[in-house]
Amino acid sequence: MKTLIYSLKNLVFFSVVASIVYACGGKGTPTATNPGRYSTATGLEYNSEEGFQVAEYRGQPEGPNLVFIEGGRTVLGSFEEDILFSRDNIERTVTVASFYMDETEVANIHWLEYLHYVKLDSPRTAYETALPDTAVWARDLAFNDPYTDHYFRYPGFRFYPVVGVSWRQAMDYSNWRTAVVNQKLAADAGLEELPAETGGRVPLETGVVLPDYRLPTEAEWEYAAQALIGTQWLDENQTHRRLYPWDGHALRNPYGKQMGYFLANFKRGRGDYAGIAGKLNDGAMITAYIYEYPPNDFGLYNMSGNVNEWVLDVYRPLSFQDMEDLNPVRRGPNDKNASDNANIDDPENWYEWDSRQSMISDRVRVYKGGSWKDVAYWLSPGTRRFLSEDSATATIGFRCAMIRAGSNY
C-alpha cells in the first residue's frame, strides 16, 4: 500500500514538473497555436476561472475571394520604355511582406449587394453617396446608351467589374466589407453577444476576426501583378523580369488551343477594341468577365487590362526615392495611421497646386494596370497614373487587399 501511495505521489510530482517544463520551454516549446496550459512568464494556469483567458487560435481565417501572396524581395519600377519621360517610377529594390489580395476585380453584383445592405441599414444620403456614376459611359459623340442604362444593373453584366466608383467609394466599400465579413465570422464562432466595453467589435484576441479589407498599396499591387514566383535559379537569382504579368514580351498566347489569342483586354490600336467579327480576338469591346483570360502565377485574374485599379497611395513623381524600402506606401494626411508629416513635400509649395500650375495634390491617388480603353503600354505593372480621389471613370475599378496578421514574412 505504501509503495502504491509513493508511486502516485511521484506520478503527480513528475506530471507537475513536466507541465512546468513544457510551459517554460524545452522540447514542447509553446507557439501561437499551441501556447500550453501554463504561462511561461508566471507559471499561472491559463483559462482557469479567474486566470488569463487565451483563446484557441489556428491561424488567420480565410477571407472570401482572397488569394495568399507570399512576400519577398523584388525590384519595383517601370520595365517599359518611358515614352512620356515622366521618370516617376525608377527601378529600386524593396521588400514586400506577405498579404492577401482579391483574385478578381470587385464586380457589379458585389456592389449591388453592398447597396442592398446600405439601403437597409443607413440613411438615404449614404445610399446615394454609394451609387456608382453610370454617366461615366456617356460621350457626346458616341452612342453609349446601352452601357449607361444597362451596364451596372442588367443581370448579364453581374460578373463584370464595377466602374464609375471613386477612390473614396472604394474605401467605403472596403470598410463595409470588413464589418460584414467579421460579423459573420463572429456569429459562426458563437460570439454574437459581445461585451459592452468592446464597442460592439470582436476583440482581436479572439483570433476569430480578419484584419481590414482595404485597397492594396502601390507596392503590393505591382508586386502581385509581376508574380515572379518559380523564376529563381540556384539560390536567389531571379532568371528574368516580366514586362507583363506573364512571361515573354508578346501580348498573345503562344501555346495550345488558345495560341494567337490575346492574354488581356485592351485597345489594340486606334478604333480597334476587339478585332473583326467572326474572329473577335480579345472578345470584349468594353470590359470583360472578371474571370476572363488566364490568371497570373499568384492566381490573380486581369492584373493587366479590363479595368485600371485604384491603389492606396497618394501620387508623387518622386515616391520611388522618398519612401521606405520595406513595405513602402505614401499615405495622404487624412488616411488611417498617417502621421502629421505623411507627405514630406507639401504640394502647395513643391508643385504650386493652389495656383493651378499642377494637378498634384494630397487628393490625387495612383491607379494602375491598364484598361479595355488603353493601349498595351499601360498593361505593364510598373506604369502609373493618377486621378482625383473623388473622380470616377468607365475605365477604373478596384480590388481589395488585406495584411497577413501574425506573420514575420
C-alpha positions as CSV (number, residue, x, y, z in Angstrom):
1,M,0.0,0.0,0.0
2,K,2.8,2.4,0.9
3,T,4.5,1.6,-2.3
4,L,1.4,2.4,-4.3
5,I,0.9,5.8,-2.5
6,Y,4.6,6.6,-3.0
7,S,4.2,5.8,-6.7
8,L,1.1,8.0,-7.0
9,K,3.0,10.9,-5.3
10,N,5.9,10.5,-7.8
11,L,3.5,10.5,-10.7
12,V,1.8,13.7,-9.6
13,F,5.2,15.3,-8.9
14,F,6.6,14.4,-12.3
15,S,3.3,15.5,-14.0
16,V,3.6,18.9,-12.5
17,V,7.3,19.2,-13.4
18,A,6.5,18.1,-16.9
19,S,3.8,20.8,-17.2
20,I,6.2,23.5,-15.9
21,V,9.0,22.4,-18.2
22,Y,6.6,22.4,-21.2
23,A,5.3,25.9,-20.2
24,C,8.8,27.3,-19.8
25,G,10.3,25.8,-22.9
26,G,12.1,22.6,-23.9
27,K,11.1,20.1,-26.5
28,G,7.5,21.3,-26.5
29,T,8.1,25.0,-26.9
30,P,4.9,27.0,-26.9
31,T,3.6,28.5,-30.1
32,A,0.8,30.9,-31.1
33,T,-1.5,27.9,-32.0
34,N,-0.4,25.8,-29.0
35,P,0.5,28.2,-26.2
36,G,0.4,25.5,-23.5
37,R,-1.6,25.3,-20.3
38,Y,0.6,27.5,-18.1
39,S,2.2,30.9,-18.6
40,T,5.9,30.8,-19.4
41,A,6.4,34.0,-17.5
42,T,4.5,33.4,-14.3
43,G,3.7,29.7,-14.2
44,L,0.0,30.6,-13.7
45,E,-2.6,28.5,-15.4
46,Y,-4.4,29.9,-18.5
47,N,-8.2,29.8,-18.8
48,S,-8.9,29.0,-15.2
49,E,-11.9,30.6,-13.6
50,E,-10.1,33.8,-12.8
51,G,-7.0,33.2,-14.9
52,F,-5.9,34.9,-18.1
53,Q,-8.0,33.7,-21.0
54,V,-6.1,32.5,-24.1
55,A,-8.5,31.9,-27.0
56,E,-8.0,29.0,-29.3
57,Y,-6.1,30.1,-32.5
58,R,-5.5,28.1,-35.7
59,G,-4.2,30.9,-37.9
60,Q,-5.8,33.8,-39.8
61,P,-9.2,32.8,-41.1
62,E,-9.7,32.7,-44.9
63,G,-11.4,35.7,-46.2
64,P,-13.9,35.4,-49.2
65,N,-12.2,35.8,-52.6
66,L,-8.7,36.4,-51.2
67,V,-5.6,34.8,-52.5
68,F,-2.4,34.5,-50.4
69,I,0.6,36.4,-51.9
70,E,3.9,35.3,-50.4
71,G,6.1,38.4,-49.9
72,G,9.8,38.8,-50.6
73,R,12.4,41.0,-52.2
74,T,11.6,42.4,-55.6
75,V,12.5,45.2,-58.0
76,L,9.7,47.7,-58.4
77,G,9.7,50.2,-61.2
78,S,8.8,50.5,-64.8
79,F,10.2,47.9,-67.0
80,E,8.6,49.6,-70.0
81,E,10.2,52.3,-72.1
82,D,9.5,55.7,-70.5
83,I,7.8,57.2,-73.6
84,L,6.3,60.0,-71.6
85,F,9.6,60.9,-70.0
86,S,7.9,61.1,-66.6
87,R,10.7,59.3,-64.7
88,D,8.2,58.7,-61.9
89,N,8.8,55.0,-61.2
90,I,12.5,54.4,-61.3
91,E,13.6,50.8,-60.6
92,R,14.6,50.1,-57.0
93,T,14.8,47.1,-54.7
94,V,12.3,46.7,-51.9
95,T,10.8,44.0,-49.7
96,V,7.0,43.5,-49.6
97,A,5.5,41.5,-46.7
98,S,3.1,38.7,-47.4
99,F,-0.5,39.7,-47.8
100,Y,-3.8,38.7,-49.3
101,M,-5.5,40.1,-52.5
102,D,-8.8,39.6,-54.2
103,E,-8.4,37.1,-57.1
104,T,-10.7,39.2,-59.2
105,E,-11.8,42.8,-59.5
106,V,-14.9,43.8,-57.5
107,A,-17.9,43.1,-59.8
108,N,-21.3,44.7,-60.3
109,I,-23.0,42.0,-58.3
110,H,-20.8,42.7,-55.3
111,W,-21.6,46.4,-55.5
112,L,-25.3,45.7,-55.8
113,E,-25.1,43.6,-52.7
114,Y,-23.3,46.4,-51.0
115,L,-26.1,48.9,-52.0
116,H,-28.7,46.5,-50.7
117,Y,-27.4,46.5,-47.2
118,V,-26.5,50.2,-47.2
119,K,-30.1,50.9,-48.1
120,L,-31.3,48.7,-45.2
121,D,-29.1,50.0,-42.5
122,S,-28.1,53.6,-43.4
123,P,-29.8,56.9,-44.2
124,R,-30.9,57.7,-47.8
125,T,-27.9,60.0,-48.2
126,A,-25.5,57.2,-47.5
127,Y,-27.1,55.1,-50.2
128,E,-27.0,57.9,-52.7
129,T,-23.3,58.5,-51.9
130,A,-22.6,54.8,-52.6
131,L,-24.2,54.8,-56.0
132,P,-21.7,54.4,-58.9
133,D,-21.7,57.1,-61.6
134,T,-23.3,55.4,-64.6
135,A,-22.9,58.6,-66.6
136,V,-19.2,57.8,-67.0
137,W,-20.1,55.9,-70.1
138,A,-21.8,58.8,-71.8
139,R,-20.0,60.6,-74.6
140,D,-21.3,63.5,-76.7
141,L,-20.4,61.9,-80.0
142,A,-20.8,58.2,-79.2
143,F,-23.9,56.0,-78.8
144,N,-23.0,54.5,-75.4
145,D,-26.6,54.4,-74.2
146,P,-26.7,50.6,-73.7
147,Y,-23.8,50.9,-71.2
148,T,-25.1,54.0,-69.5
149,D,-28.5,52.4,-69.0
150,H,-27.7,48.7,-68.5
151,Y,-24.1,48.0,-67.6
152,F,-24.4,48.3,-63.8
153,R,-27.8,46.7,-63.2
154,Y,-28.6,44.3,-66.0
155,P,-28.1,40.6,-64.9
156,G,-25.9,39.8,-67.9
157,F,-23.2,42.2,-66.5
158,R,-23.3,40.8,-63.0
159,F,-19.7,39.5,-63.0
160,Y,-18.2,42.3,-64.9
161,P,-16.0,44.8,-63.0
162,V,-17.8,47.7,-61.3
163,V,-16.8,51.1,-62.7
164,G,-17.8,54.6,-62.1
165,V,-16.6,54.4,-58.5
166,S,-14.2,56.8,-57.0
167,W,-11.3,56.1,-54.7
168,R,-13.3,57.3,-51.7
169,Q,-16.2,55.0,-52.6
170,A,-13.8,52.1,-53.0
171,M,-12.5,52.8,-49.5
172,D,-16.1,53.0,-48.1
173,Y,-16.9,49.6,-49.7
174,S,-13.7,48.1,-48.1
175,N,-14.7,49.3,-44.7
176,W,-18.3,47.9,-45.1
177,R,-16.9,44.6,-46.3
178,T,-14.6,44.3,-43.3
179,A,-17.6,44.8,-40.9
180,V,-19.9,42.4,-42.7
181,V,-17.3,39.6,-43.0
182,N,-16.2,39.9,-39.4
183,Q,-19.8,39.8,-38.2
184,K,-20.3,36.6,-40.0
185,L,-17.1,35.1,-38.7
186,A,-18.0,36.1,-35.1
187,A,-21.5,34.6,-35.5
188,D,-20.1,31.3,-36.8
189,A,-17.8,31.2,-33.8
190,G,-20.7,31.8,-31.4
191,L,-19.6,35.3,-30.5
192,E,-22.8,37.1,-31.3
193,E,-23.2,38.7,-27.9
194,L,-20.1,40.9,-27.3
195,P,-19.1,42.8,-24.1
196,A,-20.1,46.4,-24.0
197,E,-16.6,47.5,-23.4
198,T,-15.6,46.4,-26.9
199,G,-17.9,48.8,-28.5
200,G,-19.6,46.0,-30.4
201,R,-16.4,44.9,-32.1
202,V,-15.0,41.4,-31.9
203,P,-11.8,41.6,-29.9
204,L,-8.6,40.9,-31.8
205,E,-7.5,38.5,-29.0
206,T,-10.2,36.0,-30.0
207,G,-8.3,35.2,-33.3
208,V,-11.7,35.0,-35.0
209,V,-11.8,38.2,-36.9
210,L,-9.9,39.3,-40.0
211,P,-7.8,42.4,-40.5
212,D,-9.3,45.2,-42.5
213,Y,-10.1,44.9,-46.2
214,R,-8.6,47.9,-47.9
215,L,-7.1,49.0,-51.2
216,P,-3.6,47.5,-51.9
217,T,-0.6,49.7,-51.7
218,E,1.0,50.5,-55.0
219,A,4.0,48.3,-54.0
220,E,1.7,45.4,-53.1
221,W,-0.2,45.8,-56.3
222,E,2.8,45.9,-58.5
223,Y,4.5,43.0,-56.7
224,A,1.3,40.9,-57.1
225,A,1.0,41.8,-60.8
226,Q,4.5,40.7,-61.6
227,A,4.0,37.4,-59.8
228,L,7.7,36.5,-60.1
229,I,7.5,33.1,-58.4
230,G,9.0,30.0,-59.9
231,T,11.6,32.1,-61.8
232,Q,14.5,31.5,-59.4
233,W,17.8,29.8,-60.5
234,L,20.0,28.1,-57.9
235,D,19.7,30.1,-54.6
236,E,18.2,33.6,-55.0
237,N,19.0,34.5,-58.6
238,Q,15.9,35.8,-60.5
239,T,16.2,34.5,-64.0
240,H,14.1,37.2,-65.6
241,R,11.7,40.0,-65.0
242,R,8.3,40.5,-66.7
243,L,7.1,43.2,-69.0
244,Y,3.5,42.0,-68.3
245,P,2.1,39.6,-65.7
246,W,3.2,36.7,-67.9
247,D,6.5,35.6,-69.4
248,G,7.7,36.9,-72.7
249,H,7.3,40.2,-74.5
250,A,4.3,39.3,-76.5
251,L,0.6,40.0,-75.9
252,R,-0.7,36.8,-77.5
253,N,-0.9,33.3,-76.0
254,P,1.9,31.2,-77.6
255,Y,0.6,27.8,-76.5
256,G,-2.2,25.3,-77.2
257,K,-5.7,25.8,-78.4
258,Q,-5.6,29.5,-77.4
259,M,-2.5,30.2,-79.4
260,G,-2.7,33.6,-81.0
261,Y,-5.4,35.0,-78.7
262,F,-4.6,38.0,-76.6
263,L,-3.9,37.5,-72.9
264,A,-5.6,40.7,-71.7
265,N,-8.4,43.0,-72.6
266,F,-7.0,46.2,-74.0
267,K,-7.3,48.6,-77.0
268,R,-5.3,47.1,-79.9
269,G,-5.0,50.4,-81.8
270,R,-6.9,53.4,-82.9
271,G,-10.6,52.4,-83.3
272,D,-9.8,48.7,-82.7
273,Y,-11.2,47.4,-79.4
274,A,-11.9,43.7,-80.2
275,G,-10.9,42.6,-83.7
276,I,-13.0,41.6,-86.6
277,A,-16.5,39.9,-86.5
278,G,-16.2,36.2,-86.8
279,K,-12.8,36.2,-85.2
280,L,-13.1,38.7,-82.2
281,N,-9.7,38.3,-80.6
282,D,-9.8,39.7,-77.1
283,G,-13.6,39.2,-77.1
284,A,-14.5,42.5,-75.4
285,M,-15.2,45.9,-76.8
286,I,-15.6,47.2,-73.3
287,T,-14.9,45.4,-70.0
288,A,-14.8,41.6,-69.8
289,Y,-15.9,38.8,-67.4
290,I,-13.8,39.1,-64.2
291,Y,-12.5,35.5,-64.7
292,E,-11.7,36.0,-68.3
293,Y,-8.1,35.3,-69.5
294,P,-5.6,33.1,-67.7
295,P,-4.6,34.1,-64.2
296,N,-1.0,35.1,-63.3
297,D,1.2,32.8,-61.2
298,F,-0.3,34.1,-58.0
299,G,-3.8,33.1,-59.3
300,L,-4.9,36.7,-59.9
301,Y,-7.2,37.5,-62.8
302,N,-6.9,40.6,-65.0
303,M,-4.0,42.3,-63.4
304,S,-3.4,43.8,-66.8
305,G,-6.2,45.2,-68.8
306,N,-10.0,45.0,-68.3
307,V,-10.1,48.0,-65.9
308,N,-7.4,50.1,-64.2
309,E,-7.4,49.6,-60.5
310,W,-7.2,52.2,-57.6
311,V,-4.4,51.7,-55.1
312,L,-3.9,53.2,-51.7
313,D,-1.1,55.7,-52.4
314,V,-1.2,59.4,-52.9
315,Y,0.6,60.2,-56.2
316,R,4.0,61.8,-56.1
317,P,6.5,61.7,-59.0
318,L,9.4,61.1,-56.5
319,S,7.8,58.4,-54.4
320,F,10.4,55.9,-55.7
321,Q,13.2,57.8,-53.9
322,D,11.3,59.1,-50.8
323,M,9.6,56.0,-49.4
324,E,10.9,53.2,-47.2
325,D,12.4,50.0,-48.8
326,L,10.3,47.7,-46.5
327,N,6.5,47.8,-47.3
328,P,6.6,51.2,-49.0
329,V,3.5,53.3,-49.2
330,R,2.6,57.0,-49.4
331,R,-0.4,57.9,-47.4
332,G,-2.5,61.0,-47.5
333,P,-2.5,63.3,-44.4
334,N,-6.1,62.1,-43.6
335,D,-5.5,58.4,-44.2
336,K,-5.7,55.8,-41.5
337,N,-2.5,55.7,-39.4
338,A,-1.0,58.6,-41.3
339,S,1.5,60.8,-39.3
340,D,1.4,64.6,-39.2
341,N,4.2,64.6,-41.8
342,A,2.8,61.9,-44.0
343,N,4.0,63.7,-47.1
344,I,7.3,65.4,-46.8
345,D,6.7,67.5,-49.9
346,D,3.8,70.0,-49.5
347,P,2.1,70.2,-52.9
348,E,1.3,73.9,-52.3
349,N,5.0,74.7,-52.2
350,W,6.5,72.0,-54.3
351,Y,4.0,71.7,-57.1
352,E,2.2,75.1,-56.9
353,W,-1.1,73.2,-56.8
354,D,-3.0,76.2,-55.4
355,S,-2.1,78.4,-58.3
356,R,-3.3,75.6,-60.7
357,Q,0.2,75.1,-62.1
358,S,0.0,71.3,-61.3
359,M,-2.6,68.6,-60.8
360,I,-0.5,67.0,-58.0
361,S,-2.1,67.4,-54.5
362,D,-2.8,65.3,-51.4
363,R,-6.1,64.3,-53.0
364,V,-4.9,62.5,-56.1
365,R,-4.4,58.8,-56.0
366,V,-2.5,56.3,-58.1
367,Y,-4.2,53.8,-60.4
368,K,-2.5,51.0,-62.3
369,G,-2.9,48.1,-64.7
370,G,-4.4,49.5,-68.0
371,S,-8.0,49.0,-69.2
372,W,-10.2,48.0,-72.1
373,K,-9.7,51.5,-73.4
374,D,-5.9,51.7,-73.0
375,V,-3.1,50.7,-75.4
376,A,-0.7,47.9,-74.4
377,Y,1.8,50.4,-72.9
378,W,-0.3,50.8,-69.8
379,L,-0.6,47.0,-69.2
380,S,3.0,46.9,-67.8
381,P,2.7,46.7,-63.9
382,G,5.4,49.5,-63.5
383,T,3.4,52.2,-65.3
384,R,1.4,54.5,-63.2
385,R,-1.1,57.3,-63.5
386,F,-3.2,59.4,-61.1
387,L,-6.6,60.9,-60.7
388,S,-8.5,62.9,-58.0
389,E,-9.8,60.6,-55.3
390,D,-13.4,61.8,-55.8
391,S,-13.4,61.2,-59.5
392,A,-14.7,58.2,-61.4
393,T,-14.4,56.9,-65.0
394,A,-15.6,53.9,-67.0
395,T,-12.0,52.5,-67.1
396,I,-11.2,52.4,-63.3
397,G,-12.3,49.7,-60.9
398,F,-10.6,48.1,-57.9
399,R,-9.9,45.0,-55.9
400,C,-9.3,44.7,-52.1
401,A,-6.2,43.6,-50.2
402,M,-5.5,42.6,-46.6
403,I,-2.4,42.1,-44.4
404,R,-1.4,38.7,-43.2
405,A,-1.6,39.1,-39.5
406,G,0.7,37.4,-37.0
407,S,3.4,36.8,-39.6
408,N,7.0,38.0,-39.9
409,Y,7.3,37.4,-43.7
